[in-house]
Amino acid sequence: MRYAKALIEGRLVRRYMRFLADVIVDGKPMTVHCPNSGSMGGLKDEGNLVRISGPHGAARKYLYTLEQIQVRRPDGRRIWVGINTMVPNIIAREAAEAGRLPGLEMYRQVRREVKIGDHSRIDLRLDGEGLPPCWVEVKNVTLVLPDPAKKANVNQGNIAAFPDAITTRGAKHLRELMRRVKMGERAMMLYVIQRSDGERFAPAVGYDPEYAKELTRAEAAGVDVMPFSTRITKSGIWLGKPCPRVIDK
């Protein structure tokens, strides 16, 4: 996924009210849209470098959007993290259309935001000639921990974990996917890790134990779980390689 315009760099002042952030760009304060409803644990320190996109349409109240935040790990490494939750959907759609999702290469018809059940939508539905429909739900991963069972030591270790806050909606999606598998269709949870230090993946038990239980049930029921790394630059974010799943103890 390539950004339509070059990103603008600044520094974070604060993130608040879930969808707003104050930043400093060229010495001037401005309020930008923050497209992330999670806790953004470990990312919100004042003074962190940020990258924002825009200006967008004049009809928008906030013309700029927060896209990336740079964090510093305890070992001194500086990591750019993509926080825009819409970006993984774009990346996943591009990968599906290009036949780059492992095991789904023969699915060439891709539809977005398809209704499933009475009150839910799934990010992608893939279809292929002679193949059962495949439902793909995409999640954005920004949290890295040394131990996903604990809600501590963010930006340490190398385990990318989801979610970073309780998500009843996410658990509902897992149950919908399990139902589809039971009907003879296919389903996949695609976790897009928007930071380079997330080398393995696990559910964040310490943040949402119920979601972790549902994910384990979904895997056992036949829902494919596919975590992917990404390459993050100032010009765009691209899907990388599959990451190994940390085995539950």
Backbone as CSV, one residue per row, in Angstrom:
resi,resn,N_x,N_y,N_z,CA_x,CA_y,CA_z,C_x,C_y,C_z
1,MET,0.837,-1.181,0.000,0.000,0.000,0.000,0.875,1.235,0.000
2,ARG,0.712,2.078,-1.011,1.494,3.301,-1.105,0.615,4.498,-0.728
3,TYR,1.164,5.401,0.073,0.435,6.606,0.435,0.251,7.501,-0.789
4,ALA,-0.896,8.161,-0.857,-1.189,9.019,-2.006,-0.278,10.242,-2.031
5,LYS,0.121,10.724,-0.846,1.021,11.868,-0.748,2.123,11.538,0.254
6,ALA,3.211,12.254,0.156,4.303,12.060,1.109,3.821,12.386,2.523
7,LEU,4.212,11.542,3.491,3.826,11.791,4.876,4.615,12.960,5.454
8,ILE,4.002,13.606,6.429,4.597,14.760,7.090,5.033,14.335,8.485
9,GLU,6.240,14.704,8.893,6.758,14.300,10.201,6.521,15.383,11.246
10,GLY,6.304,14.928,12.456,6.117,15.833,13.578,6.377,15.099,14.872
11,ARG,5.861,15.644,15.958,6.010,14.997,17.266,4.660,14.932,17.964
12,LEU,4.471,13.848,18.705,3.217,13.641,19.412,3.178,14.467,20.695
13,VAL,2.043,15.093,20.929,1.788,15.766,22.202,0.927,14.857,23.079
14,ARG,-0.220,14.439,22.531,-1.079,13.524,23.263,-2.095,12.916,22.306
15,ARG,-2.613,11.752,22.689,-3.750,11.131,22.014,-4.894,11.113,23.022
16,TYR,-6.115,11.470,22.601,-7.210,11.591,23.555,-8.543,11.398,22.839
17,MET,-9.580,11.167,23.621,-10.931,10.959,23.106,-10.950,9.905,21.992
18,ARG,-10.070,8.926,22.102,-9.968,7.784,21.194,-9.534,8.157,19.784
19,PHE,-10.169,9.141,19.170,-9.936,9.387,17.757,-9.270,10.729,17.456
20,LEU,-8.650,11.341,18.463,-7.966,12.612,18.249,-6.547,12.547,18.796
21,ALA,-5.659,13.316,18.173,-4.289,13.444,18.675,-3.812,14.861,18.400
22,ASP,-3.065,15.404,19.342,-2.405,16.690,19.142,-0.951,16.427,18.786
23,VAL,-0.485,17.091,17.758,0.901,16.917,17.311,1.514,18.294,17.070
24,ILE,2.837,18.315,16.991,3.578,19.518,16.635,4.264,19.270,15.304
25,VAL,4.009,20.115,14.322,4.637,20.017,13.000,5.280,21.362,12.678
26,ASP,6.580,21.342,12.457,7.319,22.583,12.157,7.067,23.656,13.212
27,GLY,7.000,23.207,14.471,6.828,24.134,15.573,5.414,24.603,15.810
28,LYS,4.470,24.132,14.994,3.090,24.578,15.123,2.205,23.440,15.624
29,PRO,1.320,23.693,16.615,0.421,22.650,17.109,-0.743,22.441,16.148
30,MET,-1.196,21.191,16.041,-2.359,20.885,15.232,-3.032,19.633,15.778
31,THR,-4.332,19.533,15.569,-5.111,18.361,15.979,-5.395,17.521,14.744
32,VAL,-5.142,16.209,14.844,-5.312,15.308,13.711,-6.229,14.158,14.104
33,HIS,-6.787,13.517,13.095,-7.616,12.334,13.322,-6.721,11.142,13.645
34,CYS,-7.103,10.389,14.672,-6.360,9.186,15.077,-7.223,7.970,14.754
35,PRO,-6.948,7.260,13.656,-7.809,6.168,13.202,-7.509,4.846,13.912
36,ASN,-7.676,4.845,15.230,-7.381,3.659,16.017,-8.174,3.755,17.326
37,SER,-9.073,2.806,17.552,-9.910,2.845,18.754,-9.332,2.024,19.907
38,GLY,-8.180,1.378,19.685,-7.573,0.563,20.730,-6.865,1.407,21.774
39,SER,-6.208,0.733,22.705,-5.511,1.464,23.767,-4.201,2.068,23.280
40,MET,-3.653,1.539,22.172,-2.367,1.983,21.636,-1.287,1.945,22.720
41,GLY,-1.302,0.848,23.492,-0.352,0.700,24.585,1.094,0.771,24.129
42,GLY,1.890,1.586,24.814,3.308,1.714,24.523,3.640,2.664,23.392
43,LEU,2.629,3.310,22.809,2.865,4.155,21.631,2.661,5.642,21.895
44,LYS,2.074,6.003,23.021,1.529,7.351,23.193,2.419,8.304,23.984
45,ASP,3.690,7.983,24.147,4.558,8.858,24.939,4.718,10.218,24.268
46,GLU,4.590,11.252,25.047,4.775,12.606,24.520,6.186,12.761,23.957
47,GLY,6.274,13.356,22.798,7.568,13.562,22.156,7.929,12.525,21.129
48,ASN,7.180,11.410,21.050,7.440,10.413,20.013,7.299,11.044,18.630
49,LEU,8.200,10.678,17.729,8.066,11.122,16.350,6.807,10.518,15.743
50,VAL,6.137,11.266,14.897,4.945,10.771,14.213,5.035,11.111,12.737
51,ARG,4.241,10.385,11.955,4.049,10.696,10.541,2.558,10.817,10.290
52,ILE,2.150,11.887,9.625,0.738,12.118,9.358,0.522,12.265,7.857
53,SER,-0.681,11.922,7.416,-1.046,12.081,6.008,-2.017,13.247,5.860
54,GLY,-2.071,13.805,4.657,-2.981,14.895,4.378,-2.280,16.032,3.663
55,PRO,-3.024,17.111,3.428,-4.426,17.287,3.803,-5.369,16.452,2.949
56,HIS,-6.466,16.010,3.584,-7.474,15.224,2.893,-8.613,16.157,2.457
57,GLY,-9.789,15.620,2.220,-10.899,16.409,1.704,-11.253,17.594,2.586
58,ALA,-11.601,18.698,1.949,-11.925,19.924,2.681,-13.164,19.774,3.546
59,ALA,-13.989,18.759,3.257,-15.211,18.551,4.044,-14.920,17.954,5.415
60,ARG,-13.725,17.422,5.592,-13.375,16.815,6.874,-13.094,17.879,7.932
61,LYS,-13.499,17.584,9.165,-13.221,18.512,10.259,-11.724,18.561,10.550
62,TYR,-11.085,17.378,10.528,-9.645,17.299,10.749,-9.001,16.848,9.440
63,LEU,-8.200,17.709,8.853,-7.694,17.484,7.502,-6.519,16.520,7.441
64,TYR,-5.931,16.201,8.610,-4.751,15.333,8.643,-5.038,14.088,9.480
65,THR,-4.331,13.011,9.148,-4.545,11.717,9.807,-3.231,11.177,10.345
66,LEU,-3.253,10.730,11.586,-2.088,10.090,12.184,-1.904,8.712,11.566
67,GLU,-0.736,8.432,11.018,-0.475,7.166,10.325,0.544,6.287,11.048
68,GLN,1.646,6.879,11.513,2.729,6.102,12.114,3.277,6.819,13.341
69,ILE,3.736,6.019,14.304,4.392,6.544,15.508,5.703,5.792,15.700
70,GLN,6.741,6.509,16.050,8.025,5.862,16.322,8.187,5.641,17.827
71,VAL,8.550,4.410,18.205,8.801,4.094,19.613,10.262,3.686,19.777
72,ARG,10.735,3.853,20.994,12.103,3.447,21.313,12.055,2.270,22.270
73,ARG,12.666,1.175,21.881,12.707,-0.004,22.727,13.786,0.155,23.799
74,PRO,13.730,-0.672,24.858,14.733,-0.561,25.920,16.172,-0.760,25.443
75,ASP,16.335,-1.511,24.330,17.699,-1.716,23.815,18.158,-0.568,22.920
76,GLY,17.337,0.470,22.787,17.712,1.648,22.014,17.208,1.662,20.583
77,ARG,16.714,0.516,20.094,16.195,0.483,18.728,14.967,1.364,18.590
78,ARG,14.873,2.039,17.475,13.711,2.866,17.179,12.875,2.178,16.107
79,ILE,11.591,2.008,16.383,10.695,1.223,15.537,9.522,2.092,15.108
80,TRP,9.240,2.119,13.813,8.034,2.781,13.330,6.865,1.815,13.407
81,VAL,5.746,2.298,13.917,4.550,1.478,14.097,3.399,2.103,13.323
82,GLY,2.742,1.320,12.473,1.580,1.813,11.749,0.333,1.675,12.611
83,ILE,-0.351,2.785,12.864,-1.499,2.737,13.793,-2.845,2.839,13.093
84,ASN,-2.857,3.154,11.808,-4.116,3.313,11.083,-4.757,1.946,10.866
85,THR,-5.907,1.699,11.498,-6.537,0.379,11.421,-7.147,0.083,10.059
86,MET,-7.258,1.080,9.187,-7.769,0.836,7.845,-6.693,0.325,6.905
87,VAL,-5.433,0.598,7.216,-4.333,0.186,6.341,-4.249,-1.328,6.177
88,PRO,-4.349,-2.137,7.250,-4.292,-3.594,7.062,-5.354,-4.122,6.096
89,ASN,-6.549,-3.518,6.091,-7.583,-3.956,5.163,-7.156,-3.720,3.716
90,ILE,-6.529,-2.575,3.470,-6.050,-2.276,2.119,-4.942,-3.251,1.731
91,ILE,-4.010,-3.480,2.651,-2.901,-4.400,2.389,-3.426,-5.808,2.111
92,ALA,-4.388,-6.259,2.919,-4.945,-7.601,2.747,-5.669,-7.731,1.413
93,ARG,-6.434,-6.695,1.048,-7.140,-6.744,-0.225,-6.157,-6.810,-1.381
94,GLU,-5.115,-5.997,-1.338,-4.107,-6.013,-2.399,-3.434,-7.381,-2.492
95,ALA,-3.119,-7.972,-1.350,-2.471,-9.294,-1.345,-3.402,-10.363,-1.894
96,ALA,-4.684,-10.311,-1.519,-5.651,-11.292,-2.009,-5.824,-11.171,-3.513
97,GLU,-5.922,-9.958,-4.020,-6.109,-9.744,-5.458,-4.888,-10.202,-6.249
98,ALA,-3.709,-10.135,-5.615,-2.475,-10.562,-6.279,-2.184,-12.038,-6.066
99,GLY,-3.048,-12.758,-5.327,-2.825,-14.173,-5.062,-1.659,-14.440,-4.140
100,ARG,-1.446,-13.546,-3.160,-0.291,-13.660,-2.271,-0.625,-14.193,-0.886
101,LEU,-1.875,-14.575,-0.646,-2.219,-15.149,0.656,-2.031,-16.661,0.585
102,PRO,-1.136,-17.224,1.399,-0.831,-18.658,1.324,-2.079,-19.524,1.482
103,GLY,-2.238,-20.452,0.553,-3.375,-21.365,0.581,-4.623,-20.810,-0.077
104,LEU,-4.583,-19.529,-0.433,-5.761,-18.898,-1.042,-5.438,-18.349,-2.429
105,GLU,-4.384,-18.847,-3.042,-3.926,-18.295,-4.314,-4.961,-18.425,-5.431
106,MET,-5.826,-19.418,-5.362,-6.790,-19.660,-6.433,-8.060,-18.828,-6.275
107,TYR,-8.170,-18.112,-5.178,-9.316,-17.225,-4.977,-8.984,-15.874,-5.600
108,ARG,-9.615,-15.539,-6.705,-9.266,-14.306,-7.408,-10.344,-13.232,-7.362
109,GLN,-11.541,-13.581,-6.914,-12.591,-12.580,-6.771,-12.617,-12.113,-5.317
110,VAL,-12.482,-10.825,-5.128,-12.363,-10.257,-3.778,-13.444,-9.192,-3.587
111,ARG,-14.235,-9.363,-2.529,-15.230,-8.362,-2.171,-14.963,-7.870,-0.758
112,ARG,-15.243,-6.591,-0.521,-14.967,-5.978,0.778,-16.238,-5.786,1.589
113,GLU,-16.087,-5.810,2.918,-17.173,-5.483,3.848,-18.464,-6.208,3.477
114,VAL,-18.388,-7.536,3.484,-19.525,-8.357,3.089,-20.315,-8.763,4.324
115,LYS,-21.642,-8.660,4.220,-22.504,-8.993,5.347,-22.429,-10.479,5.651
116,ILE,-22.342,-10.789,6.929,-22.315,-12.182,7.383,-23.167,-12.241,8.654
117,GLY,-24.126,-13.106,8.689,-25.031,-13.136,9.827,-26.003,-11.971,9.770
118,ASP,-26.697,-11.728,10.864,-27.741,-10.710,10.896,-27.206,-9.292,11.078
119,HIS,-26.120,-9.151,11.850,-25.676,-7.797,12.189,-24.161,-7.630,12.071
120,SER,-23.509,-8.445,11.285,-22.055,-8.372,11.189,-21.603,-8.277,9.741
121,ARG,-20.419,-7.726,9.570,-19.747,-7.741,8.276,-18.325,-8.239,8.472
122,ILE,-17.843,-8.973,7.489,-16.471,-9.468,7.506,-15.686,-8.694,6.465
123,ASP,-14.420,-8.427,6.740,-13.614,-7.531,5.904,-13.557,-7.970,4.444
124,LEU,-13.292,-9.257,4.201,-13.153,-9.727,2.828,-13.890,-11.045,2.634
125,ARG,-14.506,-11.203,1.462,-15.000,-12.505,1.030,-14.298,-12.832,-0.281
126,LEU,-13.645,-14.006,-0.315,-12.931,-14.458,-1.495,-13.707,-15.586,-2.154
127,ASP,-13.775,-15.546,-3.480,-14.435,-16.604,-4.237,-13.529,-17.053,-5.374
128,GLY,-13.639,-18.328,-5.698,-12.888,-18.894,-6.812,-13.692,-20.007,-7.448
129,GLU,-13.478,-20.221,-8.715,-14.260,-21.223,-9.441,-14.089,-22.610,-8.817
130,GLY,-15.215,-23.209,-8.443,-15.197,-24.548,-7.868,-14.727,-24.613,-6.431
131,LEU,-14.588,-23.451,-5.783,-14.076,-23.410,-4.418,-15.147,-22.877,-3.470
132,PRO,-15.150,-23.342,-2.230,-16.096,-22.784,-1.260,-15.716,-21.346,-0.945
133,PRO,-16.675,-20.491,-0.611,-16.337,-19.116,-0.231,-15.359,-19.112,0.946
134,CYS,-14.486,-18.118,0.949,-13.539,-17.959,2.059,-13.728,-16.570,2.650
135,TRP,-13.983,-16.529,3.959,-14.200,-15.281,4.684,-12.910,-14.902,5.419
136,VAL,-12.469,-13.654,5.242,-11.207,-13.204,5.840,-11.469,-11.967,6.695
137,GLU,-11.199,-12.088,7.976,-11.278,-10.944,8.890,-9.857,-10.464,9.166
138,VAL,-9.642,-9.150,9.054,-8.309,-8.567,9.149,-8.201,-7.753,10.442
139,LYS,-7.089,-7.946,11.155,-6.857,-7.196,12.389,-5.500,-6.499,12.341
140,ASN,-5.464,-5.323,12.937,-4.241,-4.531,13.019,-3.535,-4.808,14.339
141,VAL,-2.258,-5.153,14.283,-1.488,-5.498,15.482,-0.401,-4.453,15.700
142,THR,-0.454,-3.764,16.839,0.557,-2.756,17.168,1.266,-3.042,18.483
143,LEU,0.844,-4.067,19.186,1.361,-4.364,20.523,2.445,-5.432,20.450
144,VAL,3.587,-5.195,21.095,4.655,-6.187,21.210,5.006,-6.363,22.680
145,LEU,5.066,-7.637,23.114,5.294,-7.988,24.515,6.278,-9.141,24.622
146,PRO,6.925,-9.292,25.778,7.735,-10.494,26.000,6.892,-11.682,26.433
147,ASP,5.743,-11.401,27.059,4.851,-12.455,27.553,3.402,-12.009,27.332
148,PRO,2.716,-12.606,26.352,1.337,-12.170,26.054,0.335,-12.474,27.152
149,ALA,0.728,-13.277,28.153,-0.176,-13.579,29.262,-0.185,-12.460,30.293
150,LYS,0.723,-11.490,30.142,0.819,-10.407,31.117,0.600,-9.060,30.435
151,LYS,-0.004,-8.167,31.165,-0.270,-6.815,30.666,0.840,-5.889,31.150
152,ALA,2.067,-6.165,30.662,3.221,-5.431,31.158,4.353,-5.501,30.150
153,ASN,5.315,-4.570,30.315,6.555,-4.576,29.528,6.305,-4.424,28.027
154,VAL,5.463,-3.448,27.677,5.221,-3.200,26.265,6.502,-2.721,25.590
155,ASN,6.603,-3.003,24.281,7.771,-2.671,23.462,9.008,-3.456,23.868
156,GLN,8.808,-4.563,24.562,9.904,-5.474,24.885,9.588,-6.851,24.294
157,GLY,10.615,-7.699,24.176,10.410,-9.013,23.591,10.146,-8.917,22.094
158,ASN,9.599,-10.003,21.521,9.347,-10.005,20.077,8.020,-10.654,19.705
159,ILE,7.086,-10.724,20.669,5.796,-11.354,20.406,4.752,-10.283,20.109
160,ALA,4.280,-10.269,18.877,3.182,-9.384,18.500,1.896,-9.979,19.050
161,ALA,1.099,-9.155,19.716,-0.083,-9.665,20.411,-1.320,-8.832,20.073
162,PHE,-2.441,-9.504,19.986,-3.724,-8.856,19.722,-4.774,-9.471,20.638
163,PRO,-5.689,-8.661,21.173,-5.864,-7.218,21.019,-5.123,-6.438,22.090
164,ASP,-5.186,-5.090,22.001,-4.590,-4.254,23.047,-5.654,-3.658,23.947
165,ALA,-6.886,-4.160,23.811,-8.007,-3.765,24.663,-9.095,-4.810,24.484
166,ILE,-10.031,-4.869,25.405,-11.119,-5.851,25.297,-11.936,-5.577,24.037
167,THR,-12.192,-6.628,23.256,-12.930,-6.482,22.008,-14.037,-7.531,21.906
168,THR,-15.222,-7.164,22.320,-16.358,-8.074,22.179,-16.706,-8.251,20.698
169,ARG,-16.501,-7.217,19.911,-16.763,-7.306,18.467,-15.819,-8.321,17.820
170,GLY,-14.558,-8.321,18.254,-13.605,-9.281,17.699,-13.990,-10.712,18.026
171,ALA,-14.452,-10.959,19.248,-14.890,-12.304,19.634,-16.107,-12.728,18.825
172,LYS,-16.985,-11.770,18.558,-18.164,-12.070,17.743,-17.757,-12.493,16.340
173,HIS,-16.780,-11.827,15.757,-16.306,-12.197,14.428,-15.753,-13.627,14.426
174,LEU,-15.041,-13.996,15.478,-14.501,-15.358,15.555,-15.628,-16.385,15.557
175,ARG,-16.678,-16.106,16.288,-17.806,-17.039,16.321,-18.497,-17.135,14.961
176,GLU,-18.598,-16.009,14.243,-19.175,-16.026,12.903,-18.325,-16.865,11.957
177,LEU,-17.008,-16.736,12.069,-16.120,-17.514,11.207,-16.218,-19.006,11.512
178,MET,-16.320,-19.349,12.793,-16.484,-20.764,13.152,-17.775,-21.327,12.564
179,ARG,-18.813,-20.521,12.575,-20.093,-20.966,12.017,-19.968,-21.233,10.519
180,ARG,-19.218,-20.394,9.838,-19.033,-20.584,8.396,-18.234,-21.849,8.087
181,VAL,-17.222,-22.111,8.896,-16.453,-23.347,8.704,-17.345,-24.565,8.914
182,LYS,-18.196,-24.506,9.912,-19.121,-25.613,10.177,-20.068,-25.837,9.005
183,MET,-20.351,-24.776,8.237,-21.226,-24.876,7.076,-20.496,-25.420,5.843
184,GLY,-19.193,-25.671,5.972,-18.423,-26.197,4.847,-17.665,-25.145,4.072
185,GLU,-17.674,-23.906,4.557,-16.934,-22.834,3.902,-15.569,-22.665,4.574
186,ARG,-14.773,-21.720,4.089,-13.449,-21.480,4.651,-13.431,-20.134,5.369
187,ALA,-12.509,-20.006,6.304,-12.400,-18.763,7.052,-10.956,-18.564,7.502
188,MET,-10.557,-17.294,7.562,-9.186,-16.959,7.969,-9.187,-15.696,8.818
189,MET,-8.403,-15.719,9.879,-8.064,-14.518,10.634,-6.690,-14.070,10.169
190,LEU,-6.626,-12.871,9.609,-5.372,-12.338,9.086,-4.915,-11.201,9.999
191,TYR,-3.805,-11.410,10.696,-3.278,-10.411,11.624,-2.096,-9.698,10.957
192,VAL,-2.249,-8.413,10.708,-1.210,-7.628,10.052,-0.417,-6.890,11.122
193,ILE,0.835,-7.285,11.291,1.700,-6.741,12.345,2.405,-5.509,11.790
194,GLN,1.948,-4.343,12.220,2.472,-3.100,11.666,3.673,-2.577,12.462
195,ARG,4.637,-3.434,12.688,5.902,-3.029,13.290,6.918,-4.143,13.055
196,SER,8.180,-3.783,12.880,9.192,-4.749,12.438,9.704,-5.651,13.551
197,ASP,9.461,-5.323,14.833,10.000,-6.130,15.918,9.029,-7.218,16.382
198,GLY,7.875,-7.330,15.739,6.944,-8.410,16.057,7.264,-9.632,15.212
199,GLU,8.067,-10.528,15.740,8.563,-11.662,14.960,7.720,-12.925,15.137
200,ARG,6.921,-12.965,16.203,6.011,-14.084,16.454,4.657,-13.507,16.847
201,PHE,3.633,-14.359,16.890,2.297,-13.862,17.195,1.616,-14.719,18.248
202,ALA,0.827,-14.067,19.098,0.004,-14.763,20.090,-1.160,-13.870,20.480
203,PRO,-2.276,-14.448,20.898,-3.348,-13.616,21.443,-2.897,-12.976,22.750
204,ALA,-3.334,-11.738,22.978,-2.930,-11.007,24.179,-3.832,-11.406,25.343
205,VAL,-3.489,-12.510,25.971,-4.301,-13.049,27.067,-4.423,-12.038,28.199
206,GLY,-3.340,-11.319,28.476,-3.358,-10.356,29.569,-4.294,-9.191,29.331
207,TYR,-4.601,-8.890,28.075,-5.484,-7.774,27.745,-6.931,-8.220,27.559
208,ASP,-7.131,-9.400,26.986,-8.491,-9.887,26.758,-8.493,-11.413,26.758
209,PRO,-8.599,-12.029,27.939,-8.558,-13.492,28.025,-9.702,-14.163,27.282
210,GLU,-10.856,-13.528,27.198,-11.990,-14.135,26.498,-11.732,-14.214,25.000
211,TYR,-11.141,-13.162,24.452,-10.806,-13.204,23.030,-9.783,-14.310,22.759
212,ALA,-8.809,-14.446,23.641,-7.795,-15.495,23.473,-8.434,-16.880,23.469
213,LYS,-9.404,-17.100,24.356,-10.094,-18.388,24.388,-10.863,-18.632,23.091
214,GLU,-11.532,-17.602,22.591,-12.300,-17.741,21.354,-11.375,-18.025,20.170
215,LEU,-10.205,-17.404,20.159,-9.268,-17.648,19.067,-8.776,-19.092,19.091
216,THR,-8.490,-19.607,20.272,-8.072,-21.009,20.391,-9.179,-21.937,19.914
217,ARG,-10.421,-21.633,20.279,-11.556,-22.425,19.813,-11.693,-22.350,18.301
218,ALA,-11.507,-21.161,17.752,-11.644,-20.984,16.309,-10.592,-21.782,15.547
219,GLU,-9.360,-21.756,16.033,-8.300,-22.547,15.390,-8.646,-24.031,15.412
220,ALA,-9.121,-24.506,16.554,-9.479,-25.922,16.685,-10.637,-26.284,15.766
221,ALA,-11.503,-25.294,15.473,-12.668,-25.533,14.621,-12.334,-25.457,13.139
222,GLY,-11.107,-25.033,12.802,-10.700,-24.999,11.405,-10.530,-23.623,10.807
223,VAL,-10.634,-22.569,11.615,-10.365,-21.222,11.119,-8.851,-21.048,11.001
224,ASP,-8.373,-20.687,9.821,-6.943,-20.460,9.626,-6.516,-19.174,10.329
225,VAL,-5.384,-19.214,11.001,-4.829,-18.034,11.661,-3.514,-17.701,10.970
226,MET,-3.452,-16.518,10.359,-2.307,-16.160,9.538,-1.761,-14.793,9.965
227,PRO,-0.715,-14.747,10.806,-0.077,-13.480,11.142,0.978,-13.136,10.075
228,PHE,1.047,-11.870,9.707,2.003,-11.408,8.696,2.814,-10.241,9.226
229,SER,4.091,-10.232,8.877,4.922,-9.065,9.136,4.650,-8.023,8.057
230,THR,5.164,-6.816,8.252,5.055,-5.766,7.246,6.378,-5.023,7.139
231,ARG,6.526,-4.335,6.029,7.660,-3.424,5.848,7.087,-2.011,5.839
232,ILE,7.536,-1.200,6.793,6.978,0.137,6.983,7.992,1.192,6.553
233,THR,7.581,2.051,5.650,8.432,3.152,5.201,7.610,4.436,5.194
234,LYS,8.252,5.521,4.872,7.568,6.810,4.796,6.653,6.880,3.576
235,SER,6.941,6.058,2.557,6.139,6.110,1.334,5.006,5.092,1.316
236,GLY,5.075,4.048,2.159,4.011,3.058,2.161,4.293,1.906,3.110
237,ILE,3.334,0.991,3.182,3.446,-0.196,4.035,3.085,-1.409,3.187
238,TRP,3.954,-2.422,3.223,3.763,-3.596,2.385,3.773,-4.869,3.217
239,LEU,2.962,-5.824,2.776,2.879,-7.107,3.460,4.194,-7.863,3.317
240,GLY,4.643,-8.458,4.421,5.879,-9.221,4.420,5.616,-10.719,4.422
241,LYS,6.314,-11.422,5.306,6.212,-12.879,5.369,5.304,-13.310,6.528
242,PRO,4.742,-14.533,6.432,3.987,-15.063,7.581,4.881,-15.188,8.805
243,CYS,4.328,-14.941,9.988,5.059,-15.079,11.240,4.576,-16.327,11.973
244,PRO,5.475,-16.980,12.706,5.051,-18.164,13.452,4.103,-17.826,14.589
245,ARG,3.226,-18.737,14.863,2.252,-18.615,15.959,2.863,-19.203,17.220
246,VAL,2.861,-18.445,18.306,3.338,-18.949,19.591,2.348,-20.011,20.068
247,ILE,2.839,-21.179,20.387,1.993,-22.267,20.808,1.512,-22.040,22.228
248,ASP,0.215,-22.199,22.437,-0.346,-22.043,23.788,0.236,-23.079,24.725
249,LYS,0.506,-22.620,25.958,1.037,-23.534,26.964,-0.089,-24.354,27.580
